[in-house]
Amino acid sequence: MAEKRDELRRFVVTPLATNCYAYLSAGECLVVDPGGSGAEVAARLGEARVACVAATHGHGDHVGGVAALCRATGAPFAIHAADAELARHAGEMSEVGRSYDDNAPAPDRTLAEGDVLRVGTATFTVMETPGHTPGGVTLVGGGSAEGVAFVGDTLFPGSHGRTDLKGGDEATIMASLARMAAEIAPETTLFCGHGPATTMARELATNPFLR
């Protein structure tokens, strides 16, 4: 019998069209950035056990669905400590006049540089990439997830995340982008917080912020 391969699913949630990702491997699942519709996302994961719900950063459009998803699945929630307080206000009016489904709960686990999330035969190593927010992280795949990285709102095709919101910093995000360019393999597919995926090779060739 052929070995079942890992699967990546994308759910577009919130009025800002946030990408929520589910990485499935060997009957387990890692959900990244459930910005809304947490119960609906849970219902679409089938029999997979949700091993962890992780956020790349604490903005409401990336964590507003965490509470409902965790209630539905019993999964733990993980986020960088520097963004945990921001996430706790996801259901309240933000500085740009938006609110999302629910405030995120206190994290069961805080993410830090070098931490590893395990799901089935896949691993995701935490790379701290602040700048869009103080606690922004990139999740770099290993094992059966080699060649995959979840970059949140740090990088977009040809661009990078905004730094004009509270906690954002242009110099810091530029340092994060330089580190990503140096340390993430060119063949890696980068799954962004909004819009299409890209590759590190493509960004190295075309993104003016990585030159």
C-alpha positions as CSV (number, residue, x, y, z in Angstrom):
1,M,0.0,0.0,0.0
2,A,1.4,3.4,-0.9
3,E,2.3,5.6,2.0
4,K,-0.2,8.4,2.5
5,R,1.4,11.8,1.9
6,D,1.1,14.9,4.1
7,E,-1.6,17.4,3.1
8,L,-1.9,21.1,3.3
9,R,-5.3,22.8,3.3
10,R,-6.0,26.5,3.1
11,F,-9.1,28.2,4.5
12,V,-9.7,31.9,3.7
13,V,-11.3,33.5,6.7
14,T,-12.2,37.0,8.0
15,P,-13.2,40.1,5.9
16,L,-9.4,40.7,5.3
17,A,-9.2,37.3,3.5
18,T,-6.7,35.8,6.0
19,N,-5.1,32.5,5.1
20,C,-5.7,29.9,7.7
21,Y,-3.6,26.7,7.1
22,A,-4.0,23.2,8.2
23,Y,-1.0,20.9,7.8
24,L,-2.0,17.2,8.1
25,S,0.5,14.4,8.7
26,A,-0.1,10.8,9.9
27,G,-3.5,11.5,11.4
28,E,-2.4,14.7,13.2
29,C,-2.9,18.3,12.2
30,L,-1.3,21.7,12.9
31,V,-3.6,24.7,12.3
32,V,-1.8,28.0,11.7
33,D,-3.5,31.4,12.0
34,P,-7.2,30.7,12.4
35,G,-8.3,34.3,12.2
36,G,-12.0,33.4,12.2
37,S,-14.6,30.7,11.7
38,G,-12.9,28.4,14.1
39,A,-15.7,26.0,14.5
40,E,-16.2,25.7,10.8
41,V,-12.5,25.1,10.2
42,A,-12.6,22.3,12.9
43,A,-15.5,20.7,11.2
44,R,-13.6,20.5,7.9
45,L,-10.6,18.7,9.4
46,G,-12.3,15.3,9.5
47,E,-10.8,12.7,11.9
48,A,-7.4,14.4,12.2
49,R,-6.3,15.1,15.7
50,V,-5.4,18.8,16.0
51,A,-2.1,18.6,17.8
52,C,-1.6,22.4,18.0
53,V,-3.2,25.7,17.0
54,A,-0.3,28.1,16.3
55,A,-0.3,31.8,15.5
56,T,2.4,33.5,13.5
57,H,1.5,36.8,15.3
58,G,-1.2,38.3,17.5
59,H,-3.3,40.5,15.2
60,G,-7.0,39.8,15.4
61,D,-7.4,38.6,11.8
62,H,-5.0,35.8,12.6
63,V,-6.3,34.7,16.0
64,G,-10.0,35.6,16.2
65,G,-11.0,32.0,15.5
66,V,-8.6,30.4,18.0
67,A,-11.0,30.2,20.9
68,A,-13.8,28.4,18.9
69,L,-11.3,26.1,17.2
70,C,-9.7,25.1,20.5
71,R,-13.1,24.5,22.1
72,A,-14.1,22.3,19.3
73,T,-10.9,20.2,19.2
74,G,-9.4,20.5,22.6
75,A,-6.1,21.5,21.0
76,P,-3.5,23.7,22.8
77,F,-2.8,27.2,21.6
78,A,0.7,28.5,20.9
79,I,1.9,32.0,20.2
80,H,5.1,34.1,21.0
81,A,4.9,35.6,24.4
82,A,5.4,39.1,23.0
83,D,2.1,38.9,21.1
84,A,0.0,37.0,23.7
85,E,-1.5,40.2,25.1
86,L,-2.3,41.5,21.6
87,A,-4.1,38.3,20.8
88,R,-6.2,38.5,24.0
89,H,-8.0,41.5,22.4
90,A,-8.9,40.1,19.0
91,G,-12.6,40.4,19.6
92,E,-12.4,44.0,20.6
93,M,-12.2,47.1,18.4
94,S,-8.6,47.5,17.1
95,E,-6.7,50.7,16.3
96,V,-8.0,50.4,12.7
97,G,-11.6,50.0,13.8
98,R,-12.0,46.2,13.2
99,S,-12.9,43.4,15.6
100,Y,-12.9,39.6,15.0
101,D,-14.8,36.6,16.3
102,D,-13.4,36.3,19.8
103,N,-10.5,37.2,22.0
104,A,-7.8,34.5,21.9
105,P,-7.3,32.6,25.1
106,A,-4.1,32.7,27.1
107,P,-1.6,30.4,25.3
108,D,-1.0,26.9,26.5
109,R,2.5,27.2,25.1
110,T,4.6,30.3,24.2
111,L,6.8,30.0,21.2
112,A,10.5,31.1,21.1
113,E,13.4,30.8,18.8
114,G,14.3,27.2,18.0
115,D,11.2,25.6,19.5
116,V,9.9,22.7,17.5
117,L,6.2,21.9,16.8
118,R,5.7,18.2,15.8
119,V,2.7,16.9,13.9
120,G,2.9,13.4,12.5
121,T,6.1,13.0,10.6
122,A,6.5,16.7,10.2
123,T,8.3,19.3,12.3
124,F,8.1,23.1,12.3
125,T,10.9,25.1,13.8
126,V,10.2,28.5,15.2
127,M,12.2,31.4,13.7
128,E,11.6,34.7,15.4
129,T,10.8,37.3,12.7
130,P,9.5,40.4,14.4
131,G,8.8,43.7,12.8
132,H,5.1,43.5,11.7
133,T,4.5,42.8,15.4
134,P,7.0,42.3,18.3
135,G,6.2,38.6,18.5
136,G,6.0,37.6,14.9
137,V,7.4,34.2,14.0
138,T,8.0,32.0,10.9
139,L,7.4,28.3,11.1
140,V,10.0,26.5,9.0
141,G,9.1,22.9,8.0
142,G,11.3,19.9,8.5
143,G,10.9,16.1,8.3
144,S,8.0,15.4,5.9
145,A,7.3,19.2,5.8
146,E,10.7,20.0,4.4
147,G,10.3,22.9,1.8
148,V,7.3,24.5,3.6
149,A,7.3,27.7,5.7
150,F,4.5,29.7,7.2
151,V,5.5,33.3,7.2
152,G,2.4,35.1,8.4
153,D,2.4,38.8,7.5
154,T,6.2,39.2,7.6
155,L,6.7,38.7,3.8
156,F,4.4,38.9,0.8
157,P,5.2,38.4,-2.9
158,G,7.3,41.4,-3.8
159,S,6.6,43.1,-0.5
160,H,6.5,42.8,3.3
161,G,4.0,43.3,6.1
162,R,3.0,46.7,7.2
163,T,4.9,48.3,10.1
164,D,2.7,51.3,10.8
165,L,0.5,49.6,13.4
166,K,1.3,49.6,17.1
167,G,4.3,47.4,17.8
168,G,5.5,47.5,14.2
169,D,9.0,48.6,13.3
170,E,10.5,49.0,9.8
171,A,14.1,48.4,10.8
172,T,13.2,45.3,12.7
173,I,11.2,43.8,9.8
174,M,14.0,44.5,7.4
175,A,16.4,42.6,9.7
176,S,13.9,39.7,9.8
177,L,13.7,39.7,6.0
178,A,17.5,39.6,5.7
179,R,17.7,36.7,8.1
180,M,15.0,34.8,6.2
181,A,16.8,35.4,3.0
182,A,20.0,34.0,4.5
183,E,18.6,31.0,6.4
184,I,15.5,29.7,4.5
185,A,16.4,27.4,1.6
186,P,15.6,28.9,-1.9
187,E,13.4,26.0,-2.8
188,T,11.1,26.6,0.2
189,T,7.5,27.5,-0.5
190,L,6.4,30.4,1.6
191,F,2.8,30.4,2.7
192,C,1.7,34.0,3.5
193,G,-0.9,35.4,5.8
194,H,-2.9,36.9,2.9
195,G,-2.9,36.2,-0.8
196,P,-0.9,33.7,-2.8
197,A,2.1,31.6,-1.8
198,T,5.5,32.3,-3.2
199,T,9.0,30.7,-3.0
200,M,12.1,32.0,-1.4
201,A,13.9,31.7,-4.8
202,R,11.3,34.0,-6.4
203,E,11.5,36.5,-3.6
204,L,15.3,36.6,-3.7
205,A,15.1,37.3,-7.4
206,T,12.3,39.9,-7.4
207,N,11.5,41.3,-4.0
208,P,13.2,44.7,-3.5
209,F,13.1,44.3,0.2
210,L,15.4,41.2,0.1
211,R,18.1,42.8,-2.0
